[in-house]
Amino acid sequence: MDQAPGSPQEPRDAQGPPTCYRHPDRETGITCTRCERPICPECMISASVGFQCPECVRGGSGTGHPAAATQPRTLAGGTIAQDPRLLTKIILAVNLLVFVAVRVRGDSLLSDLVLIGQWPPHPFVPTEGVADGQAYRLVTSMFTHQEIWHIAFNMLGLWWLGGPLEAALGRARYLTLYVLSGLGGSALTYLLEDADKASLGASGAIFGLLGATAVLMRRLNYDMRPVIALLALNLLFTFTWSGIAWQAHVGGLVAGVAIAYGMVHAPRERRALVQWGTCAVVFAVIVVTVVLRTAQLS
């Protein structure tokens, strides 16, 4: 006999972990504090204590705060949006537009966008770059690709990882995570790579999303084995394939893990302070790294 929609008891797989009552294909360890149904990151809404499901929030009871019903929040305290992948789509579109522009303009445009300042790289040939005051290259190199396989892998990673993170963190926090992860990858590459080797690609930002996904899954008590296996495989490729800037991958990964940890583990009473304070610390480390390397090259 079917149960009525919205009833507190939903069928669970007795042989495995509970799944979200709205998304049966998603395992979760979080339950609504009011009706006790299992909910995934996309469905969980911050309440005065714990998280509630969309039905309980719409009912407006059990929160103790009317604003909680009219302004539902994500796991990290962000505003829940109708399209949880909007920013992911925009970032993907920007990468594709830059790729098309590079295909049309050729190496002349690449030389203006890559991290060091010349494409293709020419050893021992002086080039302009961040050290010459073109700090914008730390950002433009994050959205620049030359090979089809390069942008294909990065955009697939962005689509798979970005949507769930955008839904769990909210748009502002997700965008901050993406940009700072990319900048972290650019900064470490700038610090450790030879000054005559150009670097480009969104890999640093994608590795930041991968690290943040691991942190989020740990926070929700999900099975960590799939994401650990994915991370290990990507790191294996990073250090065994030629032509890959491992510094960008590692820098983005470290930044993404640090930022995500601060966002999903911030205590509710000091959430904004901890979250944006963590982002400020990561950004400060990036700035110091760039300044020190610039002084060294100068």
N, C-alpha and C positions, 0 to 999 in steps of 0.2 A: 504494500500500500504506500503510495507517494505521500511524502510529508508536505505540509503547506509551506510555501516560500516564506523565508524569514524566521522559521522556527529555530529556537536556540540549538537544538540537537541536529547536526548534519551528519550524514553517513561518512565514516572514515574507513580507511583500509586498515584492517586489524593487523596486517602483516608489515606495515610500513608507517612512516611518519604521517601526521595529518596534512591535509592539503587545504588550500584556501577554498572557502565555501563558494566564492564567486569565480574562481579560476582553478578548477579541479586538477589541472596539470602542474600546479606550482606547490611544492612542499613548503611548509612553514613551521616555525616554532613559536609564533606569536598568536595570541588569541585576543579577541575583543574583551575588554574588562567588564562590559555590561552583559552581553549575551553569551560570552565564552566560545563563540565560533572562531575557528582558525582563519587568519587573514594574512595575505601576502603584503609586501611593501607598497604595492600600488593601491591597495585597499585600506591600509591602516591610516588612521587619522589621530593625531595627538589630542589627548583629552587632559583634564586636570591631573589625572592619575592614569598612566599607561596609555593604551591605544584603543580606539573604538572602530567599529565597522561603519560603512556609509549609512546603513539603515538606522543604526542607533543614533548617529549624528543627525540625520534628517528628522528623527523623532524628537530631537531636542531635549531628551531627558537623560538623567544620569550623569551629566557633566558638571552641573553646579555653576556653569558659566554660559549664558546665552550666546556669547561671542563664539564659543567653541563650535556651536551648531551652524552658525552662519559663515565662519571662516575656518574650514577644515584645514589641517596641516599635515605635511608629510612626516615621515620618520625623523627627518632632521630639522623639522620646524618650518619648512618652506610651504608656500601656498600651493594647493593642489590645482593643476591646470586641466582644462578639458582635453588638450592634446599633449600627452606626456612626452612626446617625441619632437616637439616643435623645434627646440634648439638643436637637437641632434640633426634634424633635417636641414636646418639653416647652415650649420657647420659643414655638413656633407656637401651642400650645394656650393659653398664658398670654395672648398677644396677642388671641386669639379670645375668651377669657373676659372680658377687660377690655372688648373691643368690645361684646359682648352686654350687659354691665353698664351701659355708657354708653348703649346704646340703650334700656335699661329705665329708668334713672334720669334721663337727659337732661343738660342743660347744668349742672345743679347738681353732678353728679359730675365732669364735665369740668373745672369750675372748681377742683376740688380736686386734679387730676392734671396739668394742663398746666404748662408751664415757668414762665410769668409769673404766672398766678394768676386769670384770668377768661376765661370763654368764653360767648358770643362776645366777642372783644376790643372794648373801648370806648376809643377814643383819649382821652387826657387825663383818664381816670378812674383815680384811685389804686387799685392792687391789691396784694394780698399776694403774696409769692413767695419766691424763694431769698434775696433781700436781707433778708427779714424772719425768717430763720432756718429756712425750709422747704426745706432742702437736698434733701429726699427727692424734690422735683419734678424734679431732674436725672435721676432714675431712672424715676419713674412716667411721665414724658412719653415715655420710650422705648417704652413698651408701650401707648400710648393712641392711638386713631384715632377719627375721627368719620365720615368718608365711606367708603362701601363700596369705591370705586375705590382709595382710599388704602391701606387694609389689604390689598386684593387684590394690588396691585403689590408691596407690601413682603413679604407672605408668600410670593408666588411667588419673589421674589428670595432670601428666606431658605431656601426648600426647595431651589432649584437650587444655591445657593452653599454653604449650610451643611453639607449631607451630606458632600461630598468634603473640606471643610476639617476637619470633625470627625473623619473617618477618618484624615486625614494628620497632624493635630496631637495627637489624643487629647482626651478630654473636658475635663480641667482647663484645658488651654491654649486650647482652642476657646472655652470659656465666658469665660475671661479676655479673649480677643480680642473677643468680642461685647460684653461689658459695657463695657470700656474704650473701644471704638470708639463705642458709644452715648453714653457720658459725654463723650467728646471732642467729638461733635457738639453735645451739650447745652451744654457749656462755651463753645464758640465762639459759639453762638447767644446765650447769656446775655451774652457779652462785647460782641457787635457789634450785636445787634438792639435796636430801640427798647424801652424798658421797658414800653410799653403794648401790645405785640404778643405775643399768646400763641403758643406753638409746641408742636407735639406730633407723635408718629410715630416709627417705628423706622428711619427713613431713614438716620440717622447710623450706626447699627449695620450696616445693610445695605451702605452704602458702604464701611464698614470691611471687611466680608467680601469685597466686590468688589476692594478694594485688596490684601487678603491673597491672594486667588486669583491676581492678577497676579504677586505675588511668588513664590508657590508654583510657578506654571507656568514662570516664569523659572528657578527653581532646578532644575526637572526637565527643562529644555531643551525644553519644549513649544513649539508654534507660538503666538506671542504675538498674532498678528493678530486672532483672534476676541475675546479679552478686551480688547484695546486698542480695538477697534471698539465693544464694549459700553460700555466706560468713557467713550469719547468721546461716544456717543449719550446716555448718562445725564447727563453734564456739560452737554451742549447743552440738554437739557430743564431742567436745574437753573437755568441762567442765562437761559432764554428764556420759560419758563412763569411766569405770575404766581401769587402765593400760595405759592410754594415757599421754604422757609428754606434758602437756599444755604449758610448758615453751618453748618448741621447736616450737610449732605452733605460739605462740604470738611473740617470737623473730624473726622468719622468716617473719611473716606478717609485723611487724614494719619496718624491714630492707628493705623488698621488696617495701613497699609503699614509703619510703624515697628515695630509689634509683630511682625508676620509676618516681617519681615526678621531681627529678632533671634532669632526662634524657629527658622527653617529654615536660618540660616547660622551658628548658634552652634557653635563647635568642640566636638567630642565630650568632650574632657577638661575643659571648663569650661561645659558645656551649661546646667546649671541656673543657674549664676551669671549668664551672659549673658542667658538667656531671661527670668528673673524680674527681673533688673536692668533690662532694657529696659522691662518692664511697670511697674516702680517709677518709672522716669524719666517715662514717659508719664503715670502717675497723678499724679506730683508736679507736672507742667506743668498738668494739669487743675485740681488744687487751687489752685495759684498764680493761675491765670486766674480762678477763681471768687472767690477772696479779693480780688483786685484790683478786680474788677467790683463786688463787694458794697461795698467801701470807697468806690468812686466813687459808687454810688447812695445810700449812707448820708450 
